[in-house]
Amino acid sequence: MDSSQYNFILQGGPLMYPLLVVSLIGFVIFIERALYLHKGQIGTQDFLSGIKNLVGKKRLVEALTLCEDTPGPMARIVKSALLRYGHSSEEVRSAIQSAAIVEIPILERRIGTIAAIARIAPLLGFLGTLVAALQAMYQLEAFKGDSGAFSQLLAQALITSATGLAISVMAMLAHHFLYGRVRALVHDFEWVGHSIHEFLTTGDPAAADTEEEDHE
């Protein structure tokens, strides 16, 4: 008995290779996005408290330096607000909104590719099934009762469909996870933007502290 029968990839036929490429692309994108979004999550309350403390002591340059040294989109949004410190409330709000508009597409980058993989993988699997079915039809007479050859094509048809569905399920879970992380960061954007806006325009530390307690 040929040892290739035990090789899952070879049993699946030629469409297994595009499926493997698609799954590898999805895996690499997921790891890259997960690490990027994790890096974007900082100790928001501690960071914001440090910024407010420096601004309260009139040490604006140090507050800007802290923003530059802190990785992630949150620090860039706060920095945009600090650069408008002393301007009108509308200018500060506009700066925060503009920074957020720039950051959100960066967070969502390539997540749509994972959703596309979730849709493409089952189609590739189904294509492999059709190819195997056509081969079985054209070679039906040549089998001459050879059930082994026929079962090999049947296995190829089932393996490609199962692989496509498995990749699709994993891609959908990955997309849901990453999208949830993006929504959590966007929620933090809104809270941080509102909090720093109120602090810079009203200068009321008590109100800012109340907002932090509510956020907890």
MARFI-507847 format. One record per atom (N, C-alpha, C): atom name; x, y, z. Coordinates in steps of 0.05 Angstrom, whole numbers, plus 5000, padded with zeros to 4 digits. Atoms other than C-alpha are relative to their C-alpha. Example, Ala and Ser with C-alpha at 12.3 -4.5 7.8 and 13.67 -1.06 7.14 Angstrom:
2
+-------+------+------+------+
| atomo |    u |    v |    w |
+-------+------+------+------+
|     N | 5018 | 4976 | 5000 |
|    CA | 5246 | 4910 | 5156 |
|     C | 5018 | 5024 | 5000 |
|     N | 4984 | 4976 | 4999 |
|    CA | 5273 | 4979 | 5143 |
|     C | 4985 | 5022 | 5014 |
+-------+------+------+------+
***
This chain:
216
+-------+------+------+------+
| atomo |    u |    v |    w |
+-------+------+------+------+
|     N | 5017 | 4976 | 5000 |
|    CA | 5000 | 5000 | 5000 |
|     C | 5018 | 5025 | 5000 |
|     N | 4984 | 4975 | 5003 |
|    CA | 5027 | 5068 | 4980 |
|     C | 4999 | 5016 | 5025 |
|     N | 4999 | 4984 | 4975 |
|    CA | 5050 | 5109 | 5039 |
|     C | 4988 | 5027 | 4997 |
|     N | 5013 | 4974 | 5005 |
|    CA | 5022 | 5172 | 5006 |
|     C | 4971 | 5000 | 5008 |
|     N | 5028 | 5002 | 4991 |
|    CA | 4953 | 5147 | 5026 |
|     C | 4997 | 5011 | 5028 |
|     N | 5002 | 4991 | 4973 |
|    CA | 4970 | 5166 | 5096 |
|     C | 5008 | 5030 | 5003 |
|     N | 4993 | 4972 | 4999 |
|    CA | 4993 | 5236 | 5077 |
|     C | 4975 | 5016 | 4995 |
|     N | 5025 | 4985 | 5002 |
|    CA | 4935 | 5282 | 5090 |
|     C | 5000 | 5020 | 4977 |
|     N | 4999 | 4979 | 5021 |
|    CA | 4958 | 5336 | 5042 |
|     C | 4999 | 4987 | 4973 |
|     N | 5001 | 5013 | 5025 |
|    CA | 4971 | 5288 | 4985 |
|     C | 4973 | 4987 | 4994 |
|     N | 5026 | 5011 | 5004 |
|    CA | 4905 | 5254 | 4996 |
|     C | 4979 | 5020 | 4992 |
|     N | 5019 | 4979 | 5007 |
|    CA | 4869 | 5320 | 4990 |
|     C | 5001 | 5010 | 4972 |
|     N | 4998 | 4992 | 5028 |
|    CA | 4894 | 5331 | 4920 |
|     C | 5013 | 5028 | 4996 |
|     N | 4986 | 4975 | 5006 |
|    CA | 4922 | 5393 | 4886 |
|     C | 4988 | 5025 | 5013 |
|     N | 5013 | 4976 | 4988 |
|    CA | 4871 | 5442 | 4917 |
|     C | 5009 | 5003 | 5029 |
|     N | 4991 | 4997 | 4972 |
|    CA | 4902 | 5428 | 4985 |
|     C | 5022 | 5022 | 5002 |
|     N | 4978 | 4981 | 4999 |
|    CA | 4962 | 5472 | 4967 |
|     C | 4990 | 5029 | 5002 |
|     N | 5011 | 4973 | 4996 |
|    CA | 4921 | 5536 | 4956 |
|     C | 4987 | 5003 | 5027 |
|     N | 5012 | 4998 | 4973 |
|    CA | 4883 | 5520 | 5020 |
|     C | 5022 | 5004 | 5021 |
|     N | 4978 | 4996 | 4981 |
|    CA | 4949 | 5514 | 5058 |
|     C | 5012 | 5028 | 4998 |
|     N | 4989 | 4973 | 5003 |
|    CA | 4974 | 5580 | 5029 |
|     C | 4981 | 5020 | 5012 |
|     N | 5021 | 4981 | 4989 |
|    CA | 4908 | 5615 | 5048 |
|     C | 5001 | 4998 | 5031 |
|     N | 4999 | 5003 | 4970 |
|    CA | 4912 | 5586 | 5119 |
|     C | 5025 | 5013 | 5011 |
|     N | 4975 | 4988 | 4991 |
|    CA | 4984 | 5608 | 5126 |
|     C | 4999 | 5030 | 5000 |
|     N | 5004 | 4970 | 5002 |
|    CA | 4968 | 5679 | 5103 |
|     C | 4983 | 5009 | 5023 |
|     N | 5018 | 4992 | 4979 |
|    CA | 4911 | 5682 | 5152 |
|     C | 5013 | 4998 | 5027 |
|     N | 4986 | 5004 | 4975 |
|    CA | 4954 | 5656 | 5209 |
|     C | 5020 | 5023 | 5005 |
|     N | 4980 | 4979 | 4998 |
|    CA | 5009 | 5706 | 5196 |
|     C | 4987 | 5027 | 5006 |
|     N | 5014 | 4975 | 4995 |
|    CA | 4960 | 5764 | 5192 |
|     C | 4988 | 5001 | 5028 |
|     N | 5012 | 5001 | 4973 |
|    CA | 4925 | 5742 | 5256 |
|     C | 5022 | 5006 | 5021 |
|     N | 4979 | 4996 | 4980 |
|    CA | 4991 | 5739 | 5295 |
|     C | 5010 | 5029 | 5000 |
|     N | 4991 | 4972 | 5003 |
|    CA | 5014 | 5807 | 5268 |
|     C | 4980 | 5019 | 5012 |
|     N | 5020 | 4982 | 4990 |
|    CA | 4948 | 5841 | 5284 |
|     C | 4996 | 4997 | 5030 |
|     N | 5004 | 5004 | 4971 |
|    CA | 4941 | 5809 | 5353 |
|     C | 5022 | 5013 | 5015 |
|     N | 4977 | 4988 | 4987 |
|    CA | 5011 | 5832 | 5372 |
|     C | 4998 | 5031 | 4999 |
|     N | 5002 | 4971 | 5003 |
|    CA | 4998 | 5902 | 5345 |
|     C | 4978 | 5011 | 5018 |
|     N | 5021 | 4991 | 4983 |
|    CA | 4932 | 5909 | 5382 |
|     C | 5007 | 4997 | 5029 |
|     N | 4991 | 5003 | 4973 |
|    CA | 4963 | 5882 | 5445 |
|     C | 5019 | 5023 | 5008 |
|     N | 4981 | 4978 | 4995 |
|    CA | 5018 | 5934 | 5440 |
|     C | 4985 | 5026 | 5004 |
|     N | 5015 | 4976 | 4998 |
|    CA | 4965 | 5987 | 5432 |
|     C | 4985 | 5004 | 5026 |
|     N | 5013 | 4998 | 4974 |
|    CA | 4935 | 5971 | 5500 |
|     C | 5020 | 5006 | 5022 |
|     N | 4982 | 4991 | 4978 |
|    CA | 4971 | 6009 | 5555 |
|     C | 4984 | 5003 | 5025 |
|     N | 5014 | 4994 | 4975 |
|    CA | 4955 | 6024 | 5627 |
|     C | 4987 | 5028 | 4997 |
|     N | 5012 | 4975 | 5008 |
|    CA | 4906 | 6077 | 5605 |
|     C | 4997 | 5019 | 5023 |
|     N | 5005 | 4982 | 4977 |
|    CA | 4887 | 6105 | 5673 |
|     C | 5026 | 5011 | 5012 |
|     N | 4974 | 4990 | 4989 |
|    CA | 4959 | 6108 | 5699 |
|     C | 5013 | 5020 | 4981 |
|     N | 4988 | 4982 | 5020 |
|    CA | 4982 | 6140 | 5634 |
|     C | 4986 | 5027 | 5001 |
|     N | 5015 | 4975 | 5000 |
|    CA | 4927 | 6192 | 5635 |
|     C | 5004 | 5015 | 5026 |
|     N | 4995 | 4986 | 4975 |
|    CA | 4938 | 6207 | 5708 |
|     C | 5027 | 5014 | 5000 |
|     N | 4974 | 4988 | 5002 |
|    CA | 5011 | 6219 | 5694 |
|     C | 5000 | 5025 | 4982 |
|     N | 5002 | 4977 | 5018 |
|    CA | 4994 | 6266 | 5637 |
|     C | 4987 | 5024 | 5014 |
|     N | 5014 | 4979 | 4986 |
|    CA | 4945 | 6305 | 5679 |
|     C | 5017 | 5012 | 5022 |
|     N | 4982 | 4991 | 4978 |
|    CA | 4995 | 6310 | 5736 |
|     C | 5021 | 5019 | 4988 |
|     N | 4980 | 4983 | 5012 |
|    CA | 5048 | 6339 | 5689 |
|     C | 4988 | 5026 | 4990 |
|     N | 5013 | 4976 | 5010 |
|    CA | 5000 | 6387 | 5656 |
|     C | 4992 | 5018 | 5023 |
|     N | 5008 | 4984 | 4977 |
|    CA | 4974 | 6409 | 5724 |
|     C | 5024 | 5016 | 5012 |
|     N | 4976 | 4987 | 4990 |
|    CA | 5046 | 6427 | 5743 |
|     C | 5013 | 5018 | 4979 |
|     N | 4991 | 4983 | 5022 |
|    CA | 5054 | 6466 | 5678 |
|     C | 5025 | 4989 | 4986 |
|     N | 4977 | 5013 | 5013 |
|    CA | 5104 | 6416 | 5651 |
|     C | 4991 | 4986 | 4974 |
|     N | 5012 | 5009 | 5025 |
|    CA | 5074 | 6410 | 5582 |
|     C | 5020 | 4985 | 4983 |
|     N | 4980 | 5013 | 5017 |
|    CA | 5139 | 6391 | 5547 |
|     C | 5005 | 4972 | 5010 |
|     N | 4996 | 5027 | 4989 |
|    CA | 5149 | 6332 | 5594 |
|     C | 4976 | 4982 | 4994 |
|     N | 5024 | 5016 | 5007 |
|    CA | 5077 | 6310 | 5581 |
|     C | 5001 | 4991 | 4971 |
|     N | 4997 | 5007 | 5028 |
|    CA | 5090 | 6312 | 5506 |
|     C | 5021 | 4979 | 4996 |
|     N | 4979 | 5020 | 5001 |
|    CA | 5154 | 6273 | 5516 |
|     C | 4990 | 4973 | 5009 |
|     N | 5012 | 5026 | 4990 |
|    CA | 5116 | 6220 | 5556 |
|     C | 4983 | 4988 | 4978 |
|     N | 5017 | 5010 | 5022 |
|    CA | 5067 | 6214 | 5498 |
|     C | 5017 | 4988 | 4978 |
|     N | 4983 | 5010 | 5021 |
|    CA | 5123 | 6205 | 5448 |
|     C | 5014 | 4974 | 5008 |
|     N | 4986 | 5024 | 4990 |
|    CA | 5157 | 6152 | 5492 |
|     C | 4981 | 4977 | 5005 |
|     N | 5019 | 5021 | 4995 |
|    CA | 5093 | 6113 | 5502 |
|     C | 4989 | 4989 | 4974 |
|     N | 5009 | 5011 | 5025 |
|    CA | 5076 | 6065 | 5446 |
|     C | 4970 | 4998 | 4998 |
|     N | 5028 | 5004 | 5003 |
|    CA | 5007 | 6057 | 5417 |
|     C | 4985 | 5025 | 4991 |
|     N | 5017 | 4978 | 5010 |
|    CA | 4951 | 6100 | 5388 |
|     C | 4989 | 5018 | 5022 |
|     N | 5011 | 4983 | 4979 |
|    CA | 4926 | 6124 | 5455 |
|     C | 5017 | 5024 | 5006 |
|     N | 4981 | 4978 | 4994 |
|    CA | 4988 | 6165 | 5468 |
|     C | 5000 | 5021 | 4978 |
|     N | 5001 | 4981 | 5022 |
|    CA | 4983 | 6196 | 5399 |
|     C | 4975 | 5018 | 5001 |
|     N | 5024 | 4984 | 4997 |
|    CA | 4912 | 6218 | 5411 |
|     C | 5003 | 5021 | 5022 |
|     N | 4996 | 4981 | 4978 |
|    CA | 4930 | 6250 | 5478 |
|     C | 5020 | 5022 | 4991 |
|     N | 4980 | 4980 | 5009 |
|    CA | 4990 | 6284 | 5445 |
|     C | 4986 | 5020 | 4982 |
|     N | 5014 | 4982 | 5018 |
|    CA | 4944 | 6314 | 5392 |
|     C | 4984 | 5021 | 5016 |
|     N | 5015 | 4982 | 4983 |
|    CA | 4902 | 6343 | 5448 |
|     C | 5018 | 5020 | 5014 |
|     N | 4982 | 4983 | 4986 |
|    CA | 4962 | 6370 | 5486 |
|     C | 5012 | 5022 | 4982 |
|     N | 4990 | 4980 | 5019 |
|    CA | 4987 | 6406 | 5423 |
|     C | 4980 | 5023 | 4996 |
|     N | 5021 | 4978 | 5002 |
|    CA | 4921 | 6446 | 5425 |
|     C | 4994 | 5011 | 5027 |
|     N | 5005 | 4989 | 4973 |
|    CA | 4927 | 6462 | 5499 |
|     C | 5001 | 5030 | 5000 |
|     N | 5002 | 4971 | 5000 |
|    CA | 4906 | 6533 | 5511 |
|     C | 4983 | 5011 | 4978 |
|     N | 5019 | 4992 | 5021 |
|    CA | 4862 | 6535 | 5449 |
|     C | 4972 | 4996 | 5009 |
|     N | 5028 | 5003 | 4994 |
|    CA | 4787 | 6534 | 5447 |
|     C | 4992 | 4971 | 5003 |
|     N | 5010 | 5027 | 4996 |
|    CA | 4746 | 6474 | 5468 |
|     C | 4995 | 4986 | 4973 |
|     N | 5006 | 5012 | 5026 |
|    CA | 4725 | 6462 | 5396 |
|     C | 5025 | 4991 | 4986 |
|     N | 4975 | 5007 | 5013 |
|    CA | 4797 | 6462 | 5371 |
|     C | 5012 | 4975 | 5013 |
|     N | 4989 | 5024 | 4987 |
|    CA | 4818 | 6411 | 5424 |
|     C | 4984 | 4976 | 4992 |
|     N | 5017 | 5022 | 5008 |
|    CA | 4758 | 6367 | 5408 |
|     C | 5005 | 4991 | 4971 |
|     N | 4995 | 5006 | 5028 |
|    CA | 4772 | 6372 | 5334 |
|     C | 5027 | 4985 | 4996 |
|     N | 4974 | 5013 | 5002 |
|    CA | 4845 | 6352 | 5344 |
|     C | 4998 | 4971 | 5010 |
|     N | 5004 | 5027 | 4990 |
|    CA | 4824 | 6291 | 5385 |
|     C | 4985 | 4983 | 4980 |
|     N | 5016 | 5015 | 5020 |
|    CA | 4772 | 6269 | 5333 |
|     C | 5017 | 4995 | 4976 |
|     N | 4983 | 5004 | 5024 |
|    CA | 4821 | 6279 | 5276 |
|     C | 5021 | 4978 | 5005 |
|     N | 4980 | 5021 | 4994 |
|    CA | 4874 | 6236 | 5311 |
|     C | 4987 | 4973 | 5001 |
|     N | 5014 | 5025 | 4998 |
|    CA | 4823 | 6182 | 5326 |
|     C | 4992 | 4989 | 4972 |
|     N | 5008 | 5008 | 5027 |
|    CA | 4799 | 6181 | 5253 |
|     C | 5024 | 4989 | 4985 |
|     N | 4976 | 5011 | 5012 |
|    CA | 4871 | 6169 | 5232 |
|     C | 5007 | 4973 | 5011 |
|     N | 4992 | 5024 | 4987 |
|    CA | 4883 | 6114 | 5283 |
|     C | 4982 | 4976 | 4995 |
|     N | 5019 | 5022 | 5002 |
|    CA | 4820 | 6072 | 5274 |
|     C | 5005 | 4983 | 4975 |
|     N | 4994 | 5017 | 5024 |
|    CA | 4835 | 6050 | 5202 |
|     C | 5025 | 4984 | 5003 |
|     N | 4975 | 5015 | 4996 |
|    CA | 4905 | 6030 | 5224 |
|     C | 4995 | 4976 | 5017 |
|     N | 5007 | 5023 | 4983 |
|    CA | 4875 | 5986 | 5278 |
|     C | 4986 | 4978 | 4984 |
|     N | 5016 | 5019 | 5015 |
|    CA | 4828 | 5954 | 5228 |
|     C | 5014 | 4989 | 4975 |
|     N | 4986 | 5008 | 5024 |
|    CA | 4881 | 5944 | 5175 |
|     C | 5004 | 4969 | 4999 |
|     N | 4996 | 5029 | 5006 |
|    CA | 4884 | 5873 | 5145 |
|     C | 4980 | 4981 | 5015 |
|     N | 5020 | 5017 | 4987 |
|    CA | 4828 | 5848 | 5191 |
|     C | 4979 | 4990 | 4979 |
|     N | 5019 | 5008 | 5021 |
|    CA | 4782 | 5848 | 5130 |
|     C | 5011 | 4977 | 4983 |
|     N | 4989 | 5023 | 5015 |
|    CA | 4831 | 5800 | 5096 |
|     C | 4993 | 4974 | 5013 |
|     N | 5007 | 5024 | 4986 |
|    CA | 4817 | 5749 | 5149 |
|     C | 4971 | 4992 | 4995 |
|     N | 5029 | 5006 | 5006 |
|    CA | 4742 | 5756 | 5137 |
|     C | 4998 | 4990 | 4971 |
|     N | 5000 | 5010 | 5028 |
|    CA | 4756 | 5746 | 5062 |
|     C | 5009 | 4971 | 4999 |
|     N | 4990 | 5027 | 4999 |
|    CA | 4795 | 5683 | 5078 |
|     C | 4978 | 4981 | 5010 |
|     N | 5022 | 5016 | 4989 |
|    CA | 4736 | 5657 | 5118 |
|     C | 4979 | 4994 | 4978 |
|     N | 5019 | 5004 | 5022 |
|    CA | 4693 | 5665 | 5055 |
|     C | 5012 | 4983 | 4977 |
|     N | 4987 | 5013 | 5022 |
|    CA | 4744 | 5639 | 5005 |
|     C | 5006 | 4970 | 5005 |
|     N | 4991 | 5027 | 4994 |
|    CA | 4768 | 5576 | 5041 |
|     C | 4979 | 4979 | 4994 |
|     N | 5020 | 5021 | 5007 |
|    CA | 4701 | 5537 | 5036 |
|     C | 4996 | 4997 | 4970 |
|     N | 5003 | 5002 | 5029 |
|    CA | 4697 | 5555 | 4962 |
|     C | 5022 | 4984 | 4988 |
|     N | 4978 | 5016 | 5010 |
|    CA | 4766 | 5527 | 4950 |
|     C | 4996 | 4970 | 5007 |
|     N | 5005 | 5027 | 4992 |
|    CA | 4747 | 5465 | 4989 |
|     C | 4979 | 4987 | 4982 |
|     N | 5021 | 5010 | 5017 |
|    CA | 4684 | 5457 | 4949 |
|     C | 5010 | 4995 | 4971 |
|     N | 4989 | 5004 | 5026 |
|    CA | 4723 | 5466 | 4884 |
|     C | 5016 | 4974 | 4999 |
|     N | 4985 | 5025 | 4998 |
|    CA | 4769 | 5409 | 4906 |
|     C | 4981 | 4976 | 4999 |
|     N | 5019 | 5022 | 5000 |
|    CA | 4708 | 5366 | 4918 |
|     C | 4989 | 4996 | 4972 |
|     N | 5010 | 5002 | 5028 |
|    CA | 4681 | 5381 | 4848 |
|     C | 5021 | 4987 | 4982 |
|     N | 4978 | 5011 | 5016 |
|    CA | 4749 | 5365 | 4817 |
|     C | 5002 | 4970 | 5004 |
|     N | 4999 | 5029 | 4994 |
|    CA | 4751 | 5298 | 4853 |
|     C | 4976 | 4985 | 4989 |
|     N | 5024 | 5013 | 5011 |
|    CA | 4679 | 5283 | 4833 |
|     C | 5001 | 4996 | 4970 |
|     N | 4997 | 5002 | 5029 |
|    CA | 4694 | 5298 | 4760 |
|     C | 5020 | 4978 | 4992 |
|     N | 4981 | 5020 | 5005 |
|    CA | 4755 | 5254 | 4762 |
|     C | 4988 | 4972 | 5004 |
|     N | 5013 | 5026 | 4995 |
|    CA | 4714 | 5197 | 4792 |
|     C | 4980 | 4993 | 4977 |
|     N | 5018 | 5005 | 5022 |
|    CA | 4662 | 5205 | 4736 |
|     C | 5014 | 4991 | 4975 |
|     N | 4986 | 5006 | 5024 |
|    CA | 4712 | 5205 | 4680 |
|     C | 5016 | 4973 | 5001 |
|     N | 4984 | 5024 | 4997 |
|    CA | 4751 | 5146 | 4708 |
|     C | 4984 | 4976 | 5011 |
|     N | 5017 | 5021 | 4989 |
|    CA | 4691 | 5105 | 4730 |
|     C | 5003 | 4974 | 4986 |
|     N | 4997 | 5024 | 5016 |
|    CA | 4699 | 5055 | 4674 |
|     C | 5027 | 4988 | 5004 |
|     N | 4973 | 5010 | 4997 |
|    CA | 4773 | 5050 | 4685 |
|     C | 5005 | 4986 | 5027 |
|     N | 4996 | 5012 | 4973 |
|    CA | 4764 | 5029 | 4758 |
|     C | 4997 | 4970 | 4998 |
|     N | 5005 | 5028 | 5004 |
|    CA | 4736 | 4961 | 4737 |
|     C | 4999 | 4985 | 5027 |
|     N | 5003 | 5013 | 4974 |
|    CA | 4715 | 4944 | 4807 |
|     C | 5021 | 5006 | 5021 |
|     N | 4978 | 4993 | 4982 |
|    CA | 4777 | 4975 | 4839 |
|     C | 4989 | 5020 | 5021 |
|     N | 5012 | 4983 | 4980 |
|    CA | 4744 | 5002 | 4902 |
|     C | 5021 | 5018 | 5013 |
|     N | 4979 | 4984 | 4987 |
|    CA | 4811 | 5028 | 4928 |
|     C | 5005 | 5026 | 4985 |
|     N | 4996 | 4976 | 5016 |
|    CA | 4820 | 5078 | 4871 |
|     C | 4976 | 5019 | 5003 |
|     N | 5023 | 4983 | 4997 |
|    CA | 4749 | 5102 | 4878 |
|     C | 4998 | 5013 | 5028 |
|     N | 5000 | 4989 | 4973 |
|    CA | 4754 | 5110 | 4953 |
|     C | 5021 | 5021 | 5004 |
|     N | 4980 | 4979 | 4998 |
|    CA | 4817 | 5150 | 4943 |
|     C | 4990 | 5027 | 4990 |
|     N | 5012 | 4975 | 5010 |
|    CA | 4780 | 5201 | 4901 |
|     C | 4978 | 5010 | 5018 |
|     N | 5020 | 4992 | 4981 |
|    CA | 4723 | 5201 | 4951 |
|     C | 5012 | 5013 | 5024 |
|     N | 4986 | 4988 | 4977 |
|    CA | 4772 | 5215 | 5007 |
|     C | 5010 | 5028 | 4992 |
|     N | 4990 | 4974 | 5009 |
|    CA | 4802 | 5272 | 4965 |
|     C | 4977 | 5020 | 5001 |
|     N | 5023 | 4981 | 5001 |
|    CA | 4733 | 5303 | 4956 |
|     C | 4992 | 5008 | 5028 |
|     N | 5008 | 4993 | 4972 |
|    CA | 4717 | 5299 | 5031 |
|     C | 5021 | 5016 | 5014 |
|     N | 4978 | 4986 | 4986 |
|    CA | 4785 | 5323 | 5054 |
|     C | 5001 | 5029 | 4993 |
|     N | 4999 | 4971 | 5008 |
|    CA | 4785 | 5387 | 5013 |
|     C | 4977 | 5016 | 5012 |
|     N | 5023 | 4985 | 4988 |
|    CA | 4715 | 5406 | 5036 |
|     C | 5004 | 5004 | 5030 |
|     N | 4996 | 4998 | 4971 |
|    CA | 4731 | 5390 | 5109 |
|     C | 5022 | 5021 | 5007 |
|     N | 4979 | 4982 | 4995 |
|    CA | 4796 | 5429 | 5105 |
|     C | 4991 | 5029 | 4995 |
|     N | 5010 | 4973 | 5006 |
|    CA | 4762 | 5489 | 5073 |
|     C | 4982 | 5010 | 5022 |
|     N | 5018 | 4992 | 4978 |
|    CA | 4708 | 5490 | 5127 |
|     C | 5016 | 5005 | 5026 |
|     N | 4985 | 4996 | 4975 |
|    CA | 4759 | 5483 | 5183 |
|     C | 5015 | 5026 | 4999 |
|     N | 4986 | 4975 | 5003 |
|    CA | 4800 | 5541 | 5156 |
|     C | 4981 | 5023 | 5003 |
|     N | 5020 | 4979 | 4998 |
|    CA | 4737 | 5582 | 5150 |
|     C | 4991 | 5005 | 5029 |
|     N | 5008 | 4997 | 4972 |
|    CA | 4716 | 5569 | 5222 |
|     C | 5022 | 5014 | 5016 |
|     N | 4978 | 4987 | 4986 |
|    CA | 4785 | 5588 | 5248 |
|     C | 5003 | 5029 | 4993 |
|     N | 4998 | 4972 | 5009 |
|    CA | 4786 | 5651 | 5206 |
|     C | 4978 | 5017 | 5011 |
|     N | 5023 | 4985 | 4989 |
|    CA | 4717 | 5672 | 5230 |
|     C | 5005 | 5006 | 5030 |
|     N | 4994 | 4996 | 4971 |
|    CA | 4739 | 5662 | 5303 |
|     C | 5022 | 5021 | 5003 |
|     N | 4978 | 4980 | 4999 |
|    CA | 4803 | 5702 | 5290 |
|     C | 4989 | 5028 | 4994 |
|     N | 5011 | 4974 | 5007 |
|    CA | 4764 | 5758 | 5257 |
|     C | 4983 | 5011 | 5023 |
|     N | 5017 | 4991 | 4977 |
|    CA | 4714 | 5761 | 5315 |
|     C | 5018 | 5009 | 5023 |
|     N | 4982 | 4992 | 4978 |
|    CA | 4771 | 5763 | 5366 |
|     C | 5013 | 5027 | 4994 |
|     N | 4986 | 4975 | 5006 |
|    CA | 4809 | 5818 | 5330 |
|     C | 4981 | 5024 | 4999 |
|     N | 5020 | 4978 | 5001 |
|    CA | 4746 | 5859 | 5317 |
|     C | 4992 | 5008 | 5028 |
|     N | 5006 | 4994 | 4972 |
|    CA | 4730 | 5854 | 5391 |
|     C | 5022 | 5017 | 5013 |
|     N | 4978 | 4984 | 4989 |
|    CA | 4799 | 5881 | 5409 |
|     C | 4999 | 5028 | 4989 |
|     N | 5002 | 4973 | 5012 |
|    CA | 4790 | 5939 | 5360 |
|     C | 4978 | 5016 | 5014 |
|     N | 5023 | 4986 | 4987 |
|    CA | 4722 | 5956 | 5391 |
|     C | 5008 | 5009 | 5028 |
|     N | 4991 | 4993 | 4973 |
|    CA | 4754 | 5955 | 5461 |
|     C | 5018 | 5025 | 4999 |
|     N | 4981 | 4977 | 5002 |
|    CA | 4809 | 6003 | 5438 |
|     C | 4985 | 5025 | 4992 |
|     N | 5016 | 4977 | 5008 |
|    CA | 4758 | 6049 | 5404 |
|     C | 4985 | 5011 | 5024 |
|     N | 5013 | 4991 | 4976 |
|    CA | 4719 | 6051 | 5469 |
|     C | 5019 | 5015 | 5018 |
|     N | 4981 | 4986 | 4984 |
|    CA | 4782 | 6071 | 5505 |
|     C | 5007 | 5027 | 4988 |
|     N | 4996 | 4975 | 5014 |
|    CA | 4794 | 6124 | 5452 |
|     C | 4980 | 5021 | 5009 |
|     N | 5022 | 4981 | 4993 |
|    CA | 4727 | 6155 | 5467 |
|     C | 5002 | 5009 | 5029 |
|     N | 4998 | 4992 | 4972 |
|    CA | 4737 | 6154 | 5542 |
|     C | 5024 | 5018 | 5005 |
|     N | 4976 | 4984 | 4997 |
|    CA | 4808 | 6181 | 5539 |
|     C | 4997 | 5027 | 4987 |
|     N | 5004 | 4975 | 5014 |
|    CA | 4789 | 6234 | 5488 |
|     C | 4982 | 5019 | 5016 |
|     N | 5018 | 4983 | 4985 |
|    CA | 4731 | 6259 | 5530 |
|     C | 5013 | 5009 | 5026 |
|     N | 4987 | 4993 | 4975 |
|    CA | 4772 | 6257 | 5594 |
|     C | 5021 | 5022 | 4997 |
|     N | 4978 | 4980 | 5004 |
|    CA | 4832 | 6296 | 5567 |
|     C | 4988 | 5026 | 4990 |
|     N | 5013 | 4975 | 5009 |
|    CA | 4786 | 6345 | 5532 |
|     C | 4988 | 5016 | 5023 |
|     N | 5011 | 4986 | 4977 |
|    CA | 4749 | 6361 | 5596 |
|     C | 5021 | 5011 | 5018 |
|     N | 4978 | 4991 | 4983 |
|    CA | 4814 | 6367 | 5634 |
|     C | 5013 | 5025 | 4989 |
|     N | 4986 | 4978 | 5013 |
|    CA | 4847 | 6413 | 5584 |
|     C | 4983 | 5025 | 4997 |
|     N | 5017 | 4976 | 5006 |
|    CA | 4787 | 6458 | 5572 |
|     C | 4987 | 5011 | 5026 |
|     N | 5012 | 4991 | 4975 |
|    CA | 4758 | 6461 | 5643 |
|     C | 5020 | 5002 | 5023 |
|     N | 4980 | 5000 | 4979 |
|    CA | 4819 | 6446 | 5685 |
|     C | 4989 | 4992 | 5027 |
|     N | 5013 | 5008 | 4975 |
|    CA | 4776 | 6411 | 5736 |
|     C | 5009 | 4971 | 5007 |
|     N | 4990 | 5026 | 4993 |
|    CA | 4816 | 6353 | 5766 |
|     C | 4980 | 4983 | 5014 |
|     N | 5020 | 5016 | 4986 |
|    CA | 4758 | 6332 | 5810 |
|     C | 4981 | 4986 | 4980 |
|     N | 5017 | 5012 | 5020 |
|    CA | 4714 | 6321 | 5749 |
|     C | 5014 | 4977 | 4985 |
|     N | 4985 | 5021 | 5014 |
|    CA | 4769 | 6282 | 5715 |
|     C | 5003 | 4975 | 5017 |
|     N | 4998 | 5023 | 4982 |
|    CA | 4778 | 6238 | 5776 |
|     C | 4974 | 4985 | 5001 |
|     N | 5026 | 5013 | 5000 |
|    CA | 4704 | 6224 | 5777 |
|     C | 4996 | 4983 | 4975 |
|     N | 5002 | 5015 | 5025 |
|    CA | 4707 | 6202 | 5704 |
|     C | 5017 | 4975 | 5001 |
|     N | 4982 | 5024 | 4997 |
|    CA | 4765 | 6155 | 5720 |
|     C | 4987 | 4979 | 5017 |
|     N | 5014 | 5019 | 4983 |
|    CA | 4725 | 6123 | 5776 |
|     C | 4977 | 4987 | 4985 |
|     N | 5022 | 5011 | 5016 |
|    CA | 4666 | 6114 | 5729 |
|     C | 5010 | 4980 | 4980 |
|     N | 4989 | 5018 | 5020 |
|    CA | 4711 | 6082 | 5677 |
|     C | 5008 | 4974 | 5012 |
|     N | 4993 | 5024 | 4986 |
|    CA | 4735 | 6032 | 5728 |
|     C | 4976 | 4982 | 5003 |
+-------+------+------+------+
***
